[in-house]
Amino acid sequence: MPKNEQSKKQENQMNEETKSTLVGYARKSNAGGAIKLSINTSAFADCATYVTSDGQAYVPLIIPINALQRVLSGDRAVTTVTQIND
């Protein structure tokens, strides 16, 4: 199986097995030197958080590495930013 098809199959299996909430998108900047994140404020407000020992609150988000690599290489224009729902 070609590498691209195998990566897509693995990503689809992960999505089927894991429930997640779409929070936004990641894409390469026009200049190519950065990753731009576009986060939906409504979805972000609904995300679960965790608090560290120093009292700071964080929102754990996921960007699949394989999908991000395809964005960086130019094979894909955009990928998702999600939160895994337990």
C-alpha positions as CSV (number, residue, x, y, z in Angstrom):
1,M,0.0,0.0,0.0
2,P,1.4,3.4,-0.9
3,K,2.6,5.6,2.0
4,N,-0.1,8.3,1.5
5,E,-2.9,5.7,1.5
6,Q,-1.5,4.0,4.6
7,S,-1.3,7.3,6.5
8,K,-4.8,8.2,5.5
9,K,-6.1,4.7,6.6
10,Q,-4.3,5.0,10.0
11,E,-5.7,8.5,10.5
12,N,-9.3,7.4,9.6
13,Q,-8.9,4.4,12.0
14,M,-7.8,6.8,14.8
15,N,-10.8,9.1,14.1
16,E,-13.2,6.1,14.1
17,E,-11.8,4.8,17.4
18,T,-11.5,8.1,19.2
19,K,-14.2,10.7,19.7
20,S,-13.0,14.2,19.2
21,T,-14.3,17.7,18.9
22,L,-13.2,19.9,16.0
23,V,-11.7,23.1,17.4
24,G,-10.0,24.7,14.4
25,Y,-7.5,24.3,11.5
26,A,-3.8,24.5,11.0
27,R,-2.1,25.6,7.8
28,K,1.3,26.8,6.6
29,S,1.7,30.6,6.4
30,N,1.9,32.2,3.0
31,A,5.6,32.9,3.6
32,G,6.1,29.3,4.6
33,G,7.9,30.0,7.8
34,A,5.2,29.3,10.3
35,I,2.1,27.3,11.1
36,K,-1.1,29.4,11.3
37,L,-3.8,28.2,13.7
38,S,-7.4,29.2,13.3
39,I,-9.4,28.4,16.4
40,N,-13.1,28.6,16.6
41,T,-13.8,30.7,19.8
42,S,-17.1,28.9,20.5
43,A,-15.6,25.5,20.2
44,F,-12.6,26.6,22.2
45,A,-14.8,27.8,25.0
46,D,-16.5,24.4,25.2
47,C,-13.2,22.5,25.5
48,A,-12.2,20.7,28.6
49,T,-9.2,22.1,30.5
50,Y,-6.7,20.9,33.1
51,V,-4.9,22.8,35.8
52,T,-1.2,22.4,36.6
53,S,0.2,22.4,40.1
54,D,1.0,26.1,39.8
55,G,-2.7,26.9,39.2
56,Q,-2.4,27.6,35.4
57,A,-5.3,26.3,33.3
58,Y,-4.6,24.7,29.8
59,V,-6.7,23.4,27.0
60,P,-5.2,20.1,25.6
61,L,-5.4,20.1,21.7
62,I,-4.3,17.6,19.1
63,I,-2.8,18.0,15.6
64,P,-2.0,14.7,14.0
65,I,1.7,14.6,13.1
66,N,1.2,12.8,9.7
67,A,-1.4,15.3,8.6
68,L,0.8,18.2,9.8
69,Q,3.8,16.8,7.8
70,R,1.6,16.7,4.7
71,V,0.7,20.4,5.2
72,L,4.4,21.3,5.7
73,S,5.4,19.4,2.5
74,G,2.6,21.0,0.5
75,D,0.7,17.8,-0.1
76,R,-2.2,19.2,1.9
77,A,-3.4,22.8,2.4
78,V,-5.0,22.4,5.9
79,T,-5.4,19.9,8.7
80,T,-7.6,19.8,11.8
81,V,-7.0,20.9,15.4
82,T,-9.1,18.8,17.8
83,Q,-9.7,17.9,21.4
84,I,-10.0,14.3,22.3
85,N,-13.2,13.5,24.2
86,D,-12.7,10.9,27.0
